[in-house]
Amino acid sequence: MLGFLRSIFGEKVDITSYEYMKTIPVYIQDNYSILLMSWEENQCILLSPNDHSWRLPTLKKQFKNFQSFCDFPSALYLHGLTSQQRRNLIENKIPFISEPQQVYLPFWGCVFAEKFNSAAVPPKTMAPGAQRLFLYLYYFDKIERTNLTDLSAKLCISKATCTRAANDLLSAGLITIDKEGRNKWIVSRFNKPEFLRKGYSRLKSPVERVIYVKDIPPAGHFFQSNVKALSSLTLVSAKGCDKGLAASPKTASSIPTDIIISERDFEDFGGYPIEVWSYDPALFAENGRVDDISLLVSLDSDPDERIQMGLDELREKHGLPIKYDE
């Protein structure tokens, strides 16, 4: 952005760090970063919200409060505006600089390029990468913040997939993304129970398909799942035909073809059903059993009342609404 500003105002434009004046209210100091932009003998304070999921009414109100305490001309420093947001700020005479190419500084000059961030609308359900990231943030909530590079390694996904996952949760208002140089830090916006409640409706069953086998393969990582896992956590009793093992796509691909049978053969002669998950159940498994939340969403639509009553024990454990109230 500095290069673009210099192409407008000349090479003497510079942006440096700045300290808040003592008179600035604490709530502004806690929620905004401050910079000083200089142009020859002219100076301007840039106010940038720390929370990238800011809302326009709050932003305008707090900026006007800041202006009443500031002796310099001031402007908002934002990343990405929609055309409607830009129009609203101009109508309210609020100066701003927005990456990549939006500058409205009526005391210096104005330049607009018709390039906007479209308002991101999260899909109805999370993609597997986004669901991995969501579950990681839920289960490991004691971590104050973590960057995308570390997350991609821990979740066994590419940096690009991790970025898309973070953008999904950002557009849903579940996280904030703080930038420091080339690092992007991921921070949950809510405490553990509320974070789960707000995101749960978009979670999708991780089960992609079921493979039936005569015997459990001697090699591979399999985890107790489905009703078998539920029975180890609640008073629900598992039946012989209930599914009970989960595996990653990689593990499933290594199952010998000579032990794979049809569903009909499984029903007639028995065997073992293995769920193939869209992500590795080992990521969040505990004591050889799949994690609670993945188990919940995998069984959420099961019509069996006994199963739903068992799931209510897990729902209550994690602060989710129960379905059956005895």
C-alpha positions in Angstrom: 0.0 0.0 0.0 2.9 2.4 0.7 4.0 2.0 -2.9 0.6 3.0 -4.1 0.5 6.0 -1.8 3.9 7.1 -3.1 2.7 6.9 -6.6 0.0 9.4 -5.7 1.7 11.8 -3.3 5.3 11.2 -4.1 8.3 9.5 -2.5 8.2 11.6 0.6 5.2 9.7 2.0 6.0 7.4 4.9 4.2 5.3 7.5 5.7 4.8 10.9 4.6 3.4 14.3 3.0 5.8 16.8 2.0 5.8 20.4 -1.5 6.7 21.7 -2.0 9.9 23.5 -2.9 9.5 27.1 -6.3 11.1 26.6 -7.4 8.3 24.2 -10.1 6.0 25.8 -8.9 2.6 26.8 -11.5 0.7 24.7 -10.0 2.4 21.5 -6.4 1.6 22.6 -7.4 -2.1 23.1 -9.3 -2.5 19.8 -7.3 -0.5 17.3 -3.7 -0.2 16.2 -2.3 3.3 15.4 0.2 4.5 12.8 1.5 7.9 11.7 1.5 8.8 8.0 3.7 11.7 7.0 3.8 13.6 3.7 6.4 16.3 3.7 5.3 18.6 6.5 1.8 17.1 6.7 0.8 14.4 9.2 -2.1 12.0 9.5 -3.0 9.4 12.1 -4.2 6.0 10.7 -6.5 4.0 12.9 -6.7 0.2 12.1 -9.2 -2.2 13.8 -7.5 -5.2 15.4 -10.6 -7.3 14.7 -10.9 -8.0 11.0 -14.6 -8.9 11.4 -15.4 -5.3 12.2 -18.9 -3.9 11.7 -19.4 -0.6 10.0 -21.8 1.1 12.6 -19.4 0.4 15.5 -16.4 1.4 13.4 -17.8 4.8 12.4 -18.9 5.6 16.0 -15.6 4.8 17.6 -13.6 6.6 14.9 -15.6 9.8 15.4 -14.9 9.4 19.2 -11.2 9.0 18.4 -11.3 12.2 16.2 -12.6 14.2 19.1 -9.4 13.4 21.1 -6.9 13.7 18.2 -5.1 16.9 17.3 -4.0 15.6 13.9 -6.2 14.8 10.8 -7.1 11.1 11.1 -8.3 8.3 8.8 -9.2 4.6 9.0 -6.7 2.1 7.7 -8.6 -0.9 6.5 -8.1 -4.1 4.4 -10.7 -4.5 1.7 -13.9 -2.6 1.3 -17.1 -3.5 -0.5 -18.5 -0.8 -2.8 -21.4 -0.2 -0.3 -19.0 0.2 2.6 -16.9 2.7 0.6 -20.0 4.7 -0.4 -21.2 4.8 3.2 -17.9 6.1 4.6 -17.7 8.8 2.0 -21.3 9.9 2.6 -20.4 10.1 6.3 -17.3 12.1 5.5 -15.0 9.6 7.2 -11.5 9.5 5.7 -10.0 6.1 5.0 -7.2 4.2 3.2 -8.2 0.7 2.2 -6.0 -1.9 0.5 -5.3 -2.4 -2.2 -6.2 0.8 -4.0 -8.8 3.0 -2.2 -7.8 6.3 -0.8 -10.2 9.0 0.6 -8.2 11.7 2.4 -10.2 14.9 1.7 -7.5 17.0 3.4 -4.9 15.6 0.9 -6.5 13.9 -2.0 -8.7 11.0 -3.2 -8.0 8.1 -5.6 -10.3 5.1 -6.2 -9.8 1.9 -8.2 -12.9 -0.2 -8.9 -11.4 -3.2 -7.0 -13.4 -4.4 -4.1 -13.5 -7.4 -1.8 -16.9 -9.1 -2.4 -18.8 -9.8 0.8 -17.8 -13.4 1.7 -20.8 -15.7 2.4 -19.8 -19.0 4.1 -21.2 -22.1 2.5 -24.0 -24.0 4.2 -21.5 -26.7 5.5 -17.8 -26.5 6.3 -15.3 -28.1 3.9 -13.2 -30.9 5.6 -10.3 -28.4 6.0 -12.4 -25.8 7.7 -14.0 -28.5 9.9 -10.5 -29.6 10.9 -9.5 -26.1 11.8 -12.7 -25.5 13.7 -12.3 -28.7 15.8 -8.7 -27.9 16.5 -9.6 -24.4 17.8 -12.3 -25.9 19.9 -10.3 -28.7 21.5 -7.1 -26.7 21.9 -8.8 -23.5 23.2 -6.0 -22.8 25.7 -3.8 -21.7 22.8 -4.2 -17.9 22.6 -3.3 -17.7 18.9 -1.5 -19.7 16.3 -0.4 -19.0 12.8 -1.3 -20.6 9.5 2.0 -22.3 8.9 1.9 -24.2 12.3 -1.8 -25.0 11.7 -1.2 -26.5 8.2 1.5 -28.8 9.7 -0.6 -29.9 12.7 -3.7 -30.5 10.6 -1.8 -32.2 7.8 -3.2 -29.9 5.1 -1.5 -27.6 2.6 -1.0 -23.9 3.4 -3.5 -23.0 0.7 -6.2 -25.3 2.2 -5.5 -23.9 5.6 -5.9 -20.3 4.3 -9.2 -21.2 2.7 -10.3 -22.9 6.0 -9.4 -19.7 8.0 -11.2 -17.5 5.5 -14.3 -19.7 5.9 -14.3 -19.3 9.7 -13.5 -15.6 9.3 -16.5 -15.0 7.0 -18.7 -16.9 9.5 -17.6 -14.5 12.3 -16.0 -17.3 14.4 -12.4 -16.1 14.3 -10.2 -13.1 13.7 -7.0 -13.0 11.7 -4.3 -10.7 12.9 -1.5 -9.9 10.5 2.1 -9.3 11.6 4.4 -9.0 8.6 4.0 -12.3 6.6 2.5 -14.1 9.6 -1.3 -14.5 10.0 -2.4 -15.3 13.5 -5.7 -17.1 14.1 -7.7 -16.2 17.2 -11.1 -17.6 18.3 -13.7 -14.8 18.9 -15.6 -16.8 21.5 -15.1 -18.9 24.6 -15.2 -22.7 24.2 -19.0 -23.4 24.6 -20.2 -20.4 22.5 -17.6 -21.1 19.8 -19.1 -24.6 19.4 -22.7 -23.5 19.5 -22.2 -20.9 16.9 -20.4 -23.2 14.5 -22.1 -26.5 15.1 -24.9 -26.2 12.6 -22.4 -26.0 9.8 -20.5 -29.1 10.8 -20.8 -32.1 8.4 -20.6 -35.8 9.1 -17.0 -36.9 8.4 -18.2 -40.3 7.1 -17.7 -40.4 3.4 -18.4 -44.2 2.8 -18.4 -47.5 4.6 -16.3 -50.5 3.7 -17.2 -54.0 5.0 -14.4 -56.5 5.7 -14.3 -60.1 6.9 -11.5 -59.4 9.4 -9.9 -56.3 10.8 -6.7 -55.6 8.8 -3.6 -56.3 11.0 -1.9 -53.0 9.9 -3.5 -49.6 9.9 -4.9 -47.0 12.3 -8.5 -47.7 13.2 -10.5 -45.9 15.9 -13.7 -46.9 17.7 -16.6 -44.9 16.3 -20.3 -44.8 15.6 -22.6 -46.6 18.1 -19.7 -48.6 19.4 -17.9 -45.4 20.5 -21.2 -44.0 21.8 -21.8 -47.1 23.9 -18.4 -46.6 25.6 -19.4 -43.0 26.6 -23.0 -43.4 27.5 -25.6 -45.9 28.6 -26.5 -46.8 25.0 -25.7 -50.5 24.3 -24.3 -51.5 20.9 -25.7 -54.2 18.8 -23.7 -56.7 16.7 -24.7 -54.9 13.4 -23.7 -51.4 14.7 -20.8 -49.8 13.0 -17.8 -49.4 15.1 -14.5 -48.4 13.3 -13.3 -45.3 11.6 -10.2 -44.8 9.3 -8.6 -42.1 7.2 -8.8 -42.4 3.4 -5.1 -43.3 3.4 -5.6 -46.2 5.8 -8.7 -47.3 3.9 -6.8 -47.5 0.7 -4.3 -49.9 2.2 -7.0 -52.5 3.2 -6.4 -55.7 1.2 -9.1 -56.3 -1.4 -9.4 -60.0 -0.6 -10.9 -59.2 2.8 -13.4 -56.7 1.5 -17.0 -58.0 1.3 -20.4 -56.6 0.2 -22.9 -55.1 2.6 -25.2 -58.0 1.9 -22.5 -60.5 2.9 -21.9 -58.5 6.0 -25.6 -58.7 6.9 -25.7 -62.4 6.2 -22.4 -63.7 7.5 -21.0 -60.9 9.7 -17.8 -59.0 9.6 -16.7 -55.5 10.4 -17.9 -52.2 9.0 -15.2 -49.5 8.6 -16.2 -45.9 8.2 -13.9 -43.9 5.8 -13.6 -40.3 7.1 -13.0 -37.2 5.1 -10.2 -36.3 7.6 -8.0 -38.5 9.7 -9.8 -39.4 12.9 -6.4 -39.7 14.6 -6.2 -35.8 14.7 -8.7 -35.5 17.6 -9.0 -39.1 18.8 -8.7 -39.9 22.5 -7.9 -43.3 24.0 -8.5 -45.1 20.7 -11.9 -43.5 20.2 -13.0 -40.8 17.8 -13.6 -37.3 19.3 -17.0 -36.4 20.7 -18.0 -33.7 18.3 -17.2 -35.7 15.1 -19.1 -38.6 16.7 -22.1 -36.3 17.4 -22.3 -35.0 13.8 -21.8 -38.4 12.3 -24.9 -39.7 14.2 -26.9 -36.5 14.4 -29.5 -37.5 11.8 -29.9 -41.1 13.0 -33.7 -41.7 13.6 -33.1 -44.2 16.4 -34.4 -42.6 19.7 -32.0 -44.7 21.9 -29.1 -43.2 19.9 -30.4 -39.7 20.1 -30.9 -40.0 23.9 -27.3 -41.2 24.2 -26.1 -38.3 22.0 -27.9 -35.9 24.4 -25.4 -36.9 27.1 -22.7 -35.7 24.8 -24.6 -32.6 23.8 -25.1 -31.7 27.4 -21.4 -32.3 28.1 -20.4 -29.8 25.5 -23.1 -27.2 26.1 -25.2 -28.0 23.1 -29.1 -28.0 23.1 -30.5 -31.5 23.9 -33.2 -33.1 21.7 -34.9 -35.4 24.1 -36.0 -34.1 27.5 -37.2 -36.9 29.8 
